[in-house]
Amino acid sequence: MGDVIKEEGAFYSKAEDYWKHVAPTVDGMLGGYGTISNVDINGSKKFLERYVGEEEGKTGCGVALDCGAGIGRITKRLLLPMFRTVDLVDVTQEFLDKAKTYLAEDAKRVENYFCVGLQDFKPLPGRYDVIWIQWVIGHLTDDHLVEFLRRCQGGLRPGGLIVIKDNVAFEGVIPDEVDSSVCRDLDLLKRIVQRAGLGIVREELQRDFPEEIYEVWMLALR
Ligand SMILES: C[S@@+](CC[C@H](N)C(=O)[O-])C[C@H]1O[C@@H](n2cnc3c(N)ncnc32)[C@H](O)[C@@H]1O
């Protein structure tokens, strides 16, 4: 990927600048595809429900972390209904500010709003049952993503789970100059996961998304 990202500092600052100018709405979070949010959340719910529950041997319902959370679209509809407490992390302060009103009454069950890039974020060791990472990994370099996933592993409670849900390219690495991100193919993503020392518990393609967008895959890791 070294030949795709020319200058690391500019790769991150351009992305930060891009998101500062995006409306703090569901449509803004989804690049104008706000209408797919329901299908997205329902697919995620089905995927996660297999693992999370109060029963012995399942991933607990205590604390979840929403990475690249934006205004809290996923926190509101997926994580707060399933977990007692949720933390949000995002590089854009305006989105986290919006989350406080967007999440309404349930905002009181959000313990932390961390405003920091995932490349610098250090989850508290052993805090999370689930770490959800959706539509943000393309903003990290390969090496930073590997290191971030390693720190996430350290942030899990026993039985905890990391989920990546993201766009997947047909082949190779496709750069996006507009939001300063990359889209990796599934093989590359799996190699990154392996480098981080994580195993794949389940992989699933999100169904019923518009045909013109990238395939979106969910990977459960631990
Ligand atoms: C496509 S939006 C997705 C938001 C949310 N995950 C969702 O699905 O509704 C990408 C989000 O990633 C955030 N972001 C971009 N680069 C980031 C970075 N390096 N670290 C943390 N968040 C980042 C943006 O501020 C934005 O909120």
Ligand as a Chemical Component Dictionary entry (heavy atoms), coordinates in Angstrom:
data_LIG
# 
_chem_comp.id                   LIG 
_chem_comp.type                 NON-POLYMER 
_chem_comp.pdbx_formal_charge   0 
_chem_comp.three_letter_code    LIG 
# 
loop_
_chem_comp_atom.comp_id 
_chem_comp_atom.atom_id 
_chem_comp_atom.alt_atom_id 
_chem_comp_atom.type_symbol 
_chem_comp_atom.charge 
_chem_comp_atom.model_Cartn_x 
_chem_comp_atom.model_Cartn_y 
_chem_comp_atom.model_Cartn_z 
_chem_comp_atom.pdbx_ordinal 
LIG C1  C1  C 0  -18.155 6.897  6.654  1  
LIG S1  S1  S 1  -18.259 7.659  8.245  2  
LIG C2  C2  C 0  -18.907 6.284  9.166  3  
LIG C3  C3  C 0  -19.507 6.654  10.491 4  
LIG C4  C4  C 0  -20.097 5.463  11.257 5  
LIG N1  N1  N 0  -19.133 4.411  11.436 6  
LIG C5  C5  C 0  -21.316 4.953  10.542 7  
LIG O1  O1  O 0  -21.242 3.884  9.903  8  
LIG O2  O2  O -1 -22.371 5.609  10.613 9  
LIG C6  C6  C 0  -16.515 7.688  8.708  10 
LIG C7  C7  C 0  -16.241 8.242  10.097 11 
LIG O3  O3  O 0  -14.865 8.007  10.405 12 
LIG C8  C8  C 0  -14.334 9.146  11.053 13 
LIG N2  N2  N 0  -12.869 9.101  10.840 14 
LIG C9  C9  C 0  -12.160 9.383  9.733  15 
LIG N3  N3  N 0  -10.853 9.161  9.932  16 
LIG C10 C10 C 0  -10.724 8.727  11.212 17 
LIG C11 C11 C 0  -9.613  8.329  12.016 18 
LIG N4  N4  N 0  -8.374  8.335  11.540 19 
LIG N5  N5  N 0  -9.855  7.938  13.284 20 
LIG C12 C12 C 0  -11.126 7.945  13.785 21 
LIG N6  N6  N 0  -12.206 8.308  13.069 22 
LIG C13 C13 C 0  -12.009 8.691  11.796 23 
LIG C14 C14 C 0  -15.052 10.321 10.423 24 
LIG O4  O4  O 0  -15.005 11.452 11.259 25 
LIG C15 C15 C 0  -16.460 9.730  10.264 26 
LIG O5  O5  O 0  -17.217 9.954  11.422 27 
# 
loop_
_chem_comp_bond.comp_id 
_chem_comp_bond.atom_id_1 
_chem_comp_bond.atom_id_2 
_chem_comp_bond.value_order 
_chem_comp_bond.pdbx_ordinal 
LIG C1  S1  SING 1  
LIG S1  C2  SING 2  
LIG S1  C6  SING 3  
LIG C2  C3  SING 4  
LIG C3  C4  SING 5  
LIG C4  N1  SING 6  
LIG C4  C5  SING 7  
LIG C5  O1  DOUB 8  
LIG C5  O2  SING 9  
LIG C6  C7  SING 10 
LIG C7  O3  SING 11 
LIG C7  C15 SING 12 
LIG O3  C8  SING 13 
LIG C8  N2  SING 14 
LIG C8  C14 SING 15 
LIG N2  C9  SING 16 
LIG N2  C13 SING 17 
LIG C9  N3  DOUB 18 
LIG N3  C10 SING 19 
LIG C10 C11 SING 20 
LIG C10 C13 DOUB 21 
LIG C11 N4  SING 22 
LIG C11 N5  DOUB 23 
LIG N5  C12 SING 24 
LIG C12 N6  DOUB 25 
LIG N6  C13 SING 26 
LIG C14 O4  SING 27 
LIG C14 C15 SING 28 
LIG C15 O5  SING 29 
# 
